[in-house]
Amino acid sequence: MYQLTLRQLAGRWRLLIMAVLALMPVVIATLMLGDAHAPSVKEFETAILSAMLAGSIAPLVVLAIAAPAFANEIEDRTLANLTLSPIPRWQIALPKLLATITIAGPFILASALATSWIAFLGDPRAVLAVTTSAVVGVALYASAFVWLGLVSTQAIGIGLLYIVLWEGLFSGFVSGVRLLSIRHHAIALMHGLDARRFAGGDHLGLAPTLVIATLVFGGFLFLSVRRLRQLDVP
């Protein structure tokens, strides 16, 4: 009972932290809009949408849910027993992945919706582009972090290093790394959906971005299923 209470408390704190993180871009966008110098579309994209929402807030929120997705089963040593069920392993991995997206998605969706609505004065095309790219980003981060939680007991620490170093530092300054950055493809999708407002940059087109996003999501799901098969009890 005491252990269950601690888990419930940890879950509530996790949700509170996620809510605070999701609120940050909205507050910053409001402050920027209220400044005497109205920020340009490029300034909003760089400071809020790319660096903050897609590059740090979204992956942090998703990591908090995705990395511990199989934690209880691993901690209780019941994951191997779970794989004894006579069902395809994708039917074990996919529900965990969808649950992660269902929990983390609304936080990022609400944040992206409010931020883009404030930043672009309710322009429906721009709002749709931002919110769609945010949802896709959540799905891609979730697929990566659920797999990470299956292969490492230090998923939170490794995930934080990935967010800070890969998505934050390297993808922002090393052009070749961007092709392997979830943040980069989420922003590229935003550009592809509303090239009128988010024009320019070295982003891929809409079709290649959608293809890559599908391959990334499917690839990490495949790796998660493969990992579950490796845990099968002989």
Accessible surface in RSA format (square Angstrom, percent):
REM  Atomic radii and reference values for relative SASA: ProtOr
REM  Chains: A
REM  Algorithm: Lee & Richards
REM  Probe-radius: 1.40
REM  Slices: 20
REM RES _ NUM      All-atoms   Total-Side   Main-Chain    Non-polar    All polar
REM                ABS   REL    ABS   REL    ABS   REL    ABS   REL    ABS   REL
RES MET A   1   187.34  97.0 141.75  93.8  45.58 108.5 126.14 107.2  61.20  81.1
RES TYR A   2   166.73  77.8 159.74  90.9   6.99  18.2 124.47  93.5  42.27  52.1
RES GLN A   3    99.98  55.9  97.58  71.3   2.40   5.7  38.05  81.0  61.93  47.0
RES LEU A   4    95.43  53.1  92.59  66.2   2.85   7.2  94.02  66.0   1.41   3.8
RES THR A   5    68.81  48.9  68.36  69.3   0.46   1.1  52.19  70.1  16.62  25.1
RES LEU A   6    86.14  48.0  82.14  58.8   4.00  10.0  82.46  57.9   3.68   9.9
RES ARG A   7    83.61  35.1  71.18  36.3  12.43  29.6  41.39  56.6  42.22  25.6
RES GLN A   8    94.51  52.8  85.01  62.1   9.50  22.6  29.81  63.5  64.69  49.1
RES LEU A   9    89.53  49.9  88.20  63.1   1.34   3.4  88.98  62.5   0.55   1.5
RES ALA A  10    49.38  45.4  39.56  61.0   9.83  22.4  46.13  65.0   3.25   8.6
RES GLY A  11    19.76  24.4   0.00   N/A  19.76  24.4  19.19  52.7   0.57   1.3
RES ARG A  12   169.14  71.0 162.00  82.6   7.14  17.0  51.46  70.3 117.68  71.3
RES TRP A  13   143.57  57.6 142.03  68.7   1.54   3.6 128.31  68.4  15.26  24.8
RES ARG A  14    81.07  34.0  77.73  39.6   3.33   7.9  12.13  16.6  68.94  41.8
RES LEU A  15    81.37  45.3  79.95  57.2   1.42   3.6  80.25  56.4   1.12   3.0
RES LEU A  16    95.67  53.3  90.77  64.9   4.89  12.3  95.12  66.8   0.54   1.5
RES ILE A  17    96.09  54.7  94.78  70.6   1.30   3.1  96.09  69.2   0.00   0.0
RES MET A  18     0.66   0.3   0.66   0.4   0.00   0.0   0.66   0.6   0.00   0.0
RES ALA A  19    43.85  40.3  37.26  57.5   6.59  15.0  39.21  55.2   4.65  12.3
RES VAL A  20    82.32  54.2  80.73  73.1   1.59   3.8  81.87  71.1   0.45   1.2
RES LEU A  21    33.40  18.6  33.40  23.9   0.00   0.0  33.40  23.5   0.00   0.0
RES ALA A  22     9.17   8.4   8.31  12.8   0.86   2.0   8.49  12.0   0.68   1.8
RES LEU A  23   103.78  57.8 101.23  72.4   2.56   6.4 103.57  72.7   0.21   0.6
RES MET A  24    78.00  40.4  76.15  50.4   1.85   4.4  67.96  57.8  10.04  13.3
RES PRO A  25     0.00   0.0   0.00   0.0   0.00   0.0   0.00   0.0   0.00   0.0
RES VAL A  26    24.89  16.4  24.89  22.5   0.00   0.0  24.89  21.6   0.00   0.0
RES VAL A  27    68.68  45.2  65.89  59.7   2.79   6.7  68.63  59.6   0.05   0.1
RES ILE A  28    62.24  35.4  62.24  46.4   0.00   0.0  62.24  44.8   0.00   0.0
RES ALA A  29     0.00   0.0   0.00   0.0   0.00   0.0   0.00   0.0   0.00   0.0
RES THR A  30    69.36  49.3  66.09  67.0   3.27   7.8  60.57  81.4   8.79  13.3
RES LEU A  31   116.85  65.1 106.03  75.9  10.83  27.2 108.36  76.1   8.50  22.9
RES MET A  32    42.82  22.2  38.01  25.2   4.81  11.4  39.76  33.8   3.06   4.1
RES LEU A  33    66.55  37.1  52.28  37.4  14.27  35.9  52.29  36.7  14.27  38.4
RES GLY A  34    68.63  84.6   0.00   N/A  68.63  84.6  36.86 101.2  31.77  71.1
RES ASP A  35    84.72  59.3  69.74  69.4  14.98  35.4  15.30  36.0  69.42  69.2
RES ALA A  36   112.18 103.1  66.39 102.5  45.79 104.2  79.67 112.2  32.51  86.1
RES HIS A  37   125.25  68.5 117.72  81.8   7.53  19.3  94.61  97.5  30.65  35.7
RES ALA A  38    67.94  62.5  54.64  84.3  13.30  30.3  54.64  77.0  13.30  35.2
RES PRO A  39    20.30  14.8   5.29   4.8  15.02  54.6   5.29   4.4  15.02  93.3
RES SER A  40    57.03  48.2  46.80  62.5  10.23  23.6  51.00 108.6   6.03   8.4
RES VAL A  41    45.48  29.9  41.90  37.9   3.58   8.6  42.23  36.7   3.25   8.8
RES LYS A  42   124.05  60.5 121.56  74.6   2.49   5.9  89.88  80.9  34.17  36.4
RES GLU A  43    70.67  40.6  66.52  50.3   4.15   9.9  34.81  67.3  35.86  29.3
RES PHE A  44     3.92   2.0   3.92   2.4   0.00   0.0   3.92   2.4   0.00   0.0
RES GLU A  45    10.04   5.8  10.04   7.6   0.00   0.0   0.71   1.4   9.33   7.6
RES THR A  46    75.30  53.6  72.91  73.9   2.39   5.7  66.40  89.2   8.90  13.5
RES ALA A  47    47.31  43.5  31.86  49.2  15.45  35.1  38.76  54.6   8.55  22.7
RES ILE A  48     0.52   0.3   0.52   0.4   0.00   0.0   0.52   0.4   0.00   0.0
RES LEU A  49     3.98   2.2   2.60   1.9   1.38   3.5   2.62   1.8   1.36   3.7
RES SER A  50    15.45  13.1  15.45  20.6   0.00   0.0   6.10  13.0   9.34  13.1
RES ALA A  51    48.98  45.0  37.89  58.5  11.08  25.2  38.91  54.8  10.07  26.7
RES MET A  52    30.54  15.8  28.02  18.5   2.52   6.0  24.69  21.0   5.86   7.8
RES LEU A  53     6.66   3.7   6.66   4.8   0.00   0.0   6.66   4.7   0.00   0.0
RES ALA A  54    12.99  11.9   9.35  14.4   3.64   8.3  12.99  18.3   0.00   0.0
RES GLY A  55     3.34   4.1   0.00   N/A   3.34   4.1   1.14   3.1   2.20   4.9
RES SER A  56    35.15  29.7  35.15  46.9   0.00   0.0  28.29  60.2   6.87   9.6
RES ILE A  57     4.97   2.8   4.97   3.7   0.00   0.0   4.97   3.6   0.00   0.0
RES ALA A  58     3.01   2.8   3.01   4.6   0.00   0.0   3.01   4.2   0.00   0.0
RES PRO A  59     0.00   0.0   0.00   0.0   0.00   0.0   0.00   0.0   0.00   0.0
RES LEU A  60    49.40  27.5  44.44  31.8   4.96  12.5  44.44  31.2   4.96  13.3
RES VAL A  61     0.23   0.2   0.00   0.0   0.23   0.6   0.23   0.2   0.00   0.0
RES VAL A  62     0.00   0.0   0.00   0.0   0.00   0.0   0.00   0.0   0.00   0.0
RES LEU A  63     3.54   2.0   3.54   2.5   0.00   0.0   3.54   2.5   0.00   0.0
RES ALA A  64    23.17  21.3  17.93  27.7   5.24  11.9  22.62  31.9   0.55   1.4
RES ILE A  65    24.41  13.9  18.15  13.5   6.26  15.1  19.68  14.2   4.73  12.8
RES ALA A  66     0.36   0.3   0.00   0.0   0.36   0.8   0.00   0.0   0.36   1.0
RES ALA A  67     8.00   7.4   0.67   1.0   7.33  16.7   0.89   1.3   7.11  18.8
RES PRO A  68    40.50  29.5  26.75  24.4  13.75  50.0  29.55  24.4  10.95  68.1
RES ALA A  69    19.06  17.5   3.17   4.9  15.89  36.1  12.81  18.0   6.25  16.6
RES PHE A  70     1.97   1.0   1.13   0.7   0.83   2.2   1.13   0.7   0.83   2.4
RES ALA A  71    38.21  35.1  31.70  48.9   6.51  14.8  36.61  51.6   1.60   4.2
RES ASN A  72    76.97  53.1  76.43  73.9   0.54   1.3  14.20  34.2  62.77  60.7
RES GLU A  73    33.60  19.3  32.79  24.8   0.81   1.9  12.47  24.1  21.13  17.3
RES ILE A  74    62.05  35.3  50.31  37.5  11.74  28.3  52.95  38.1   9.10  24.7
RES GLU A  75   106.14  60.9  78.00  59.0  28.14  67.0  42.91  83.0  63.23  51.6
RES ASP A  76    72.79  51.0  49.90  49.7  22.90  54.1  20.94  49.3  51.86  51.7
RES ARG A  77   208.17  87.4 187.49  95.6  20.67  49.2  69.15  94.5 139.02  84.3
RES THR A  78    56.78  40.4  55.36  56.1   1.42   3.4  48.88  65.7   7.90  11.9
RES LEU A  79    10.20   5.7  10.04   7.2   0.17   0.4  10.04   7.0   0.17   0.4
RES ALA A  80    38.53  35.4  35.72  55.1   2.82   6.4  35.76  50.4   2.77   7.3
RES ASN A  81    86.61  59.7  78.45  75.8   8.17  19.7  21.30  51.3  65.32  63.1
RES LEU A  82    62.03  34.5  56.05  40.1   5.98  15.0  61.62  43.3   0.40   1.1
RES THR A  83     2.06   1.5   0.00   0.0   2.06   4.9   0.00   0.0   2.06   3.1
RES LEU A  84   106.09  59.1  82.10  58.7  23.99  60.3  85.04  59.7  21.05  56.6
RES SER A  85    37.95  32.1  31.63  42.2   6.32  14.6  14.24  30.3  23.71  33.2
RES PRO A  86   138.09 100.6  99.47  90.7  38.63 140.4 115.27  95.2  22.82 141.9
RES ILE A  87    69.21  39.4  61.11  45.5   8.10  19.5  64.00  46.1   5.21  14.1
RES PRO A  88    65.05  47.4  52.69  48.0  12.36  44.9  64.17  53.0   0.88   5.5
RES ARG A  89    32.58  13.7  31.30  16.0   1.28   3.0   7.67  10.5  24.90  15.1
RES TRP A  90   119.11  47.8 119.11  57.7   0.00   0.0 103.88  55.4  15.23  24.7
RES GLN A  91    72.63  40.6  62.30  45.5  10.33  24.6  13.89  29.6  58.74  44.6
RES ILE A  92    12.71   7.2   6.41   4.8   6.30  15.2  10.65   7.7   2.06   5.6
RES ALA A  93     0.55   0.5   0.35   0.5   0.20   0.5   0.35   0.5   0.20   0.5
RES LEU A  94    42.11  23.5  42.11  30.1   0.00   0.0  42.11  29.6   0.00   0.0
RES PRO A  95    70.84  51.6  62.84  57.3   8.01  29.1  66.95  55.3   3.89  24.2
RES LYS A  96    52.36  25.5  51.41  31.5   0.95   2.3  27.82  25.0  24.54  26.1
RES LEU A  97     2.94   1.6   2.94   2.1   0.00   0.0   2.94   2.1   0.00   0.0
RES LEU A  98    88.14  49.1  87.52  62.6   0.62   1.6  87.62  61.5   0.53   1.4
RES ALA A  99    47.43  43.6  40.40  62.3   7.03  16.0  46.77  65.9   0.66   1.7
RES THR A 100     2.98   2.1   2.18   2.2   0.80   1.9   0.52   0.7   2.46   3.7
RES ILE A 101    34.66  19.7  33.47  24.9   1.19   2.9  33.47  24.1   1.19   3.2
RES THR A 102    96.27  68.5  85.12  86.3  11.15  26.6  69.25  93.0  27.02  40.8
RES ILE A 103    76.76  43.7  69.89  52.1   6.87  16.6  74.82  53.9   1.94   5.3
RES ALA A 104     0.00   0.0   0.00   0.0   0.00   0.0   0.00   0.0   0.00   0.0
RES GLY A 105    10.37  12.8   0.00   N/A  10.37  12.8  10.19  28.0   0.18   0.4
RES PRO A 106    75.10  54.7  69.30  63.2   5.80  21.1  71.89  59.4   3.21  19.9
RES PHE A 107    47.81  23.9  43.30  26.8   4.51  11.7  47.29  28.7   0.52   1.5
RES ILE A 108     0.48   0.3   0.48   0.4   0.00   0.0   0.48   0.3   0.00   0.0
RES LEU A 109    75.85  42.2  75.18  53.8   0.67   1.7  75.26  52.9   0.59   1.6
RES ALA A 110    59.93  55.1  51.74  79.8   8.19  18.6  56.34  79.3   3.59   9.5
RES SER A 111     3.52   3.0   0.00   0.0   3.52   8.1   3.33   7.1   0.19   0.3
RES ALA A 112     0.00   0.0   0.00   0.0   0.00   0.0   0.00   0.0   0.00   0.0
RES LEU A 113    83.30  46.4  83.30  59.6   0.00   0.0  83.30  58.5   0.00   0.0
RES ALA A 114    36.00  33.1  29.39  45.4   6.61  15.0  35.83  50.5   0.17   0.4
RES THR A 115     0.17   0.1   0.17   0.2   0.00   0.0   0.17   0.2   0.00   0.0
RES SER A 116     0.00   0.0   0.00   0.0   0.00   0.0   0.00   0.0   0.00   0.0
RES TRP A 117   142.93  57.4 142.03  68.7   0.90   2.1 114.47  61.0  28.46  46.2
RES ILE A 118    42.89  24.4  37.82  28.2   5.07  12.2  42.85  30.9   0.04   0.1
RES ALA A 119    10.36   9.5   0.23   0.4  10.14  23.1   0.23   0.3  10.14  26.9
RES PHE A 120     8.35   4.2   1.69   1.0   6.65  17.3   4.80   2.9   3.54  10.1
RES LEU A 121   146.32  81.5 114.49  81.9  31.83  80.0 121.52  85.3  24.79  66.7
RES GLY A 122    13.08  16.1   0.00   N/A  13.08  16.1   3.79  10.4   9.30  20.8
RES ASP A 123    25.90  18.1  19.45  19.4   6.45  15.3  15.25  35.9  10.65  10.6
RES PRO A 124   103.52  75.4  96.49  88.0   7.04  25.6  99.88  82.5   3.64  22.6
RES ARG A 125   116.00  48.7 110.36  56.3   5.65  13.4  43.46  59.4  72.55  44.0
RES ALA A 126     0.00   0.0   0.00   0.0   0.00   0.0   0.00   0.0   0.00   0.0
RES VAL A 127    10.65   7.0  10.65   9.6   0.00   0.0  10.65   9.3   0.00   0.0
RES LEU A 128   114.34  63.7 111.96  80.1   2.38   6.0 114.15  80.2   0.19   0.5
RES ALA A 129     0.67   0.6   0.11   0.2   0.56   1.3   0.11   0.2   0.56   1.5
RES VAL A 130     3.15   2.1   2.88   2.6   0.27   0.7   2.88   2.5   0.27   0.7
RES THR A 131    13.01   9.3  12.85  13.0   0.16   0.4   5.22   7.0   7.79  11.8
RES THR A 132    46.09  32.8  41.43  42.0   4.66  11.1  36.82  49.5   9.27  14.0
RES SER A 133     6.80   5.7   6.68   8.9   0.12   0.3   0.25   0.5   6.55   9.2
RES ALA A 134    11.91  10.9   2.27   3.5   9.64  21.9  11.76  16.6   0.15   0.4
RES VAL A 135    64.06  42.2  62.24  56.3   1.83   4.4  64.03  55.6   0.03   0.1
RES VAL A 136    35.55  23.4  33.71  30.5   1.83   4.4  35.55  30.9   0.00   0.0
RES GLY A 137     2.85   3.5   0.00   N/A   2.85   3.5   2.85   7.8   0.00   0.0
RES VAL A 138     1.10   0.7   1.10   1.0   0.00   0.0   1.10   1.0   0.00   0.0
RES ALA A 139    20.13  18.5  20.13  31.1   0.00   0.0  20.13  28.3   0.00   0.0
RES LEU A 140     4.52   2.5   4.52   3.2   0.00   0.0   4.52   3.2   0.00   0.0
RES TYR A 141     1.27   0.6   1.27   0.7   0.00   0.0   1.27   1.0   0.00   0.0
RES ALA A 142     0.00   0.0   0.00   0.0   0.00   0.0   0.00   0.0   0.00   0.0
RES SER A 143     1.30   1.1   0.00   0.0   1.30   3.0   0.72   1.5   0.58   0.8
RES ALA A 144    10.51   9.7   9.40  14.5   1.11   2.5   9.40  13.2   1.11   2.9
RES PHE A 145     4.33   2.2   4.33   2.7   0.00   0.0   4.33   2.6   0.00   0.0
RES VAL A 146     2.94   1.9   2.58   2.3   0.36   0.9   2.58   2.2   0.36   1.0
RES TRP A 147    69.58  27.9  69.58  33.7   0.00   0.0  64.46  34.4   5.12   8.3
RES LEU A 148    19.34  10.8  19.34  13.8   0.00   0.0  19.34  13.6   0.00   0.0
RES GLY A 149     5.67   7.0   0.00   N/A   5.67   7.0   1.29   3.5   4.38   9.8
RES LEU A 150     6.19   3.4   0.00   0.0   6.19  15.6   0.00   0.0   6.19  16.7
RES VAL A 151    59.26  39.0  31.29  28.3  27.97  67.4  32.57  28.3  26.69  72.4
RES SER A 152    26.90  22.7  14.74  19.7  12.16  28.0  16.71  35.6  10.20  14.3
RES THR A 153   118.03  83.9  83.27  84.4  34.76  82.9  71.00  95.4  47.04  71.1
RES GLN A 154   121.70  68.1 118.28  86.4   3.43   8.2  43.09  91.7  78.62  59.6
RES ALA A 155     7.44   6.8   5.85   9.0   1.59   3.6   5.85   8.2   1.59   4.2
RES ILE A 156    80.86  46.0  80.09  59.7   0.77   1.8  80.09  57.7   0.77   2.1
RES GLY A 157    35.80  44.1   0.00   N/A  35.80  44.1  30.99  85.0   4.80  10.8
RES ILE A 158    75.90  43.2  74.91  55.8   0.98   2.4  74.91  53.9   0.98   2.7
RES GLY A 159     0.00   0.0   0.00   N/A   0.00   0.0   0.00   0.0   0.00   0.0
RES LEU A 160    74.17  41.3  73.94  52.9   0.22   0.6  74.17  52.1   0.00   0.0
RES LEU A 161   110.09  61.3 109.29  78.2   0.80   2.0 109.78  77.1   0.31   0.8
RES TYR A 162    58.56  27.3  51.45  29.3   7.11  18.5  53.81  40.4   4.74   5.8
RES ILE A 163     6.46   3.7   5.60   4.2   0.86   2.1   5.60   4.0   0.86   2.3
RES VAL A 164    95.54  62.9  87.72  79.4   7.83  18.9  92.53  80.4   3.02   8.2
RES LEU A 165    76.08  42.4  76.08  54.4   0.00   0.0  76.08  53.4   0.00   0.0
RES TRP A 166    77.29  31.0  77.29  37.4   0.00   0.0  75.64  40.3   1.66   2.7
RES GLU A 167     0.00   0.0   0.00   0.0   0.00   0.0   0.00   0.0   0.00   0.0
RES GLY A 168    34.22  42.2   0.00   N/A  34.22  42.2  22.20  60.9  12.02  26.9
RES LEU A 169    85.45  47.6  82.62  59.1   2.83   7.1  84.85  59.6   0.60   1.6
RES PHE A 170    82.73  41.4  82.45  51.1   0.29   0.7  82.73  50.2   0.00   0.0
RES SER A 171     6.43   5.4   1.72   2.3   4.71  10.8   1.57   3.3   4.86   6.8
RES GLY A 172    27.33  33.7   0.00   N/A  27.33  33.7  12.81  35.2  14.52  32.5
RES PHE A 173   163.05  81.6 130.68  80.9  32.38  84.3 134.13  81.3  28.92  82.8
RES VAL A 174    70.72  46.5  67.91  61.5   2.81   6.8  70.72  61.4   0.00   0.0
RES SER A 175    77.41  65.4  67.37  89.9  10.03  23.1  32.80  69.9  44.60  62.5
RES GLY A 176    49.97  61.6   0.00   N/A  49.97  61.6  38.97 107.0  11.00  24.6
RES VAL A 177    23.39  15.4  21.69  19.6   1.70   4.1  23.25  20.2   0.14   0.4
RES ARG A 178    62.87  26.4  62.87  32.0   0.00   0.0   7.07   9.7  55.80  33.8
RES LEU A 179    96.58  53.8  89.09  63.7   7.49  18.8  89.09  62.6   7.49  20.2
RES LEU A 180   129.63  72.2 109.60  78.4  20.03  50.3 116.43  81.8  13.20  35.5
RES SER A 181     0.24   0.2   0.00   0.0   0.24   0.6   0.24   0.5   0.00   0.0
RES ILE A 182    10.74   6.1  10.02   7.5   0.72   1.7  10.32   7.4   0.42   1.1
RES ARG A 183    37.62  15.8  37.61  19.2   0.01   0.0   3.55   4.9  34.07  20.6
RES HIS A 184    13.82   7.6   9.98   6.9   3.83   9.8   7.25   7.5   6.56   7.6
RES HIS A 185     7.06   3.9   5.60   3.9   1.46   3.7   5.67   5.8   1.39   1.6
RES ALA A 186     3.49   3.2   3.33   5.1   0.15   0.3   3.49   4.9   0.00   0.0
RES ILE A 187     7.75   4.4   7.75   5.8   0.00   0.0   7.75   5.6   0.00   0.0
RES ALA A 188     0.05   0.0   0.05   0.1   0.00   0.0   0.05   0.1   0.00   0.0
RES LEU A 189     2.85   1.6   2.85   2.0   0.00   0.0   2.85   2.0   0.00   0.0
RES MET A 190     1.12   0.6   1.12   0.7   0.00   0.0   0.00   0.0   1.12   1.5
RES HIS A 191    11.29   6.2   9.93   6.9   1.37   3.5   9.58   9.9   1.71   2.0
RES GLY A 192    25.98  32.0   0.00   N/A  25.98  32.0   9.92  27.2  16.07  36.0
RES LEU A 193    55.07  30.7  40.39  28.9  14.67  36.9  42.34  29.7  12.73  34.3
RES ASP A 194     0.00   0.0   0.00   0.0   0.00   0.0   0.00   0.0   0.00   0.0
RES ALA A 195    57.04  52.4  53.48  82.5   3.57   8.1  53.79  75.8   3.25   8.6
RES ARG A 196   133.63  56.1  96.84  49.4  36.79  87.6  76.11 104.0  57.52  34.9
RES ARG A 197    67.28  28.2  47.99  24.5  19.28  45.9   9.98  13.6  57.29  34.7
RES PHE A 198     3.00   1.5   0.00   0.0   3.00   7.8   1.96   1.2   1.04   3.0
RES ALA A 199    75.52  69.4  46.99  72.5  28.53  64.9  49.90  70.3  25.62  67.9
RES GLY A 200    55.09  67.9   0.00   N/A  55.09  67.9  38.70 106.2  16.39  36.7
RES GLY A 201    65.76  81.1   0.00   N/A  65.76  81.1  25.34  69.5  40.41  90.5
RES ASP A 202    86.08  60.3  58.99  58.7  27.10  64.1  48.47 114.1  37.61  37.5
RES HIS A 203    49.71  27.2  24.32  16.9  25.40  65.0  14.79  15.2  34.92  40.6
RES LEU A 204    59.34  33.0  50.72  36.3   8.62  21.7  54.63  38.4   4.71  12.7
RES GLY A 205    41.55  51.2   0.00   N/A  41.55  51.2  32.68  89.7   8.88  19.9
RES LEU A 206    62.50  34.8  56.71  40.6   5.79  14.6  56.71  39.8   5.79  15.6
RES ALA A 207    67.60  62.2  60.42  93.2   7.19  16.4  64.62  91.0   2.98   7.9
RES PRO A 208    61.70  45.0  55.30  50.4   6.40  23.3  61.46  50.7   0.24   1.5
RES THR A 209     1.16   0.8   1.16   1.2   0.00   0.0   1.16   1.6   0.00   0.0
RES LEU A 210    82.51  46.0  81.46  58.3   1.05   2.6  81.79  57.4   0.72   1.9
RES VAL A 211    87.24  57.4  83.35  75.5   3.89   9.4  87.12  75.7   0.12   0.3
RES ILE A 212    46.81  26.6  46.76  34.8   0.04   0.1  46.81  33.7   0.00   0.0
RES ALA A 213     9.65   8.9   8.59  13.3   1.06   2.4   9.11  12.8   0.55   1.5
RES THR A 214    95.84  68.2  88.07  89.3   7.78  18.5  68.35  91.8  27.50  41.6
RES LEU A 215   121.09  67.4 111.34  79.7   9.75  24.5 113.93  80.0   7.15  19.3
RES VAL A 216    39.06  25.7  32.67  29.6   6.39  15.4  38.96  33.8   0.10   0.3
RES PHE A 217    51.09  25.6  51.09  31.6   0.00   0.0  51.09  31.0   0.00   0.0
RES GLY A 218    33.43  41.2   0.00   N/A  33.43  41.2  28.08  77.1   5.35  12.0
RES GLY A 219    31.70  39.1   0.00   N/A  31.70  39.1  29.53  81.0   2.17   4.9
RES PHE A 220    49.90  25.0  49.17  30.5   0.72   1.9  49.17  29.8   0.72   2.1
RES LEU A 221    34.00  18.9  33.05  23.6   0.95   2.4  34.00  23.9   0.00   0.0
RES PHE A 222   115.21  57.6 110.07  68.2   5.14  13.4 114.78  69.6   0.43   1.2
RES LEU A 223    59.42  33.1  57.40  41.1   2.02   5.1  57.40  40.3   2.02   5.4
RES SER A 224     2.70   2.3   2.70   3.6   0.00   0.0   0.95   2.0   1.74   2.4
RES VAL A 225     8.85   5.8   8.85   8.0   0.00   0.0   8.85   7.7   0.00   0.0
RES ARG A 226   125.89  52.9 125.38  63.9   0.51   1.2  24.24  33.1 101.65  61.6
RES ARG A 227    70.79  29.7  69.56  35.5   1.23   2.9   5.89   8.0  64.90  39.3
RES LEU A 228     0.00   0.0   0.00   0.0   0.00   0.0   0.00   0.0   0.00   0.0
RES ARG A 229   132.22  55.5 121.24  61.8  10.98  26.1  38.74  52.9  93.48  56.7
RES GLN A 230   110.76  61.9  74.73  54.6  36.04  85.8  38.93  82.9  71.83  54.5
RES LEU A 231    49.15  27.4  40.78  29.2   8.37  21.0  44.63  31.3   4.52  12.2
RES ASP A 232    56.08  39.3  42.20  42.0  13.88  32.8  20.70  48.7  35.38  35.3
RES VAL A 233    65.52  43.1  49.88  45.2  15.64  37.7  51.15  44.4  14.37  39.0
RES PRO A 234   171.07 124.7 101.11  92.2  69.96 254.3 143.04 118.1  28.03 174.2
END  Absolute sums over single chains surface
CHAIN  1 A    11888.2      10031.1       1857.1       8879.0       3009.2
END  Absolute sums over all chains
TOTAL         11888.2      10031.1       1857.1       8879.0       3009.2
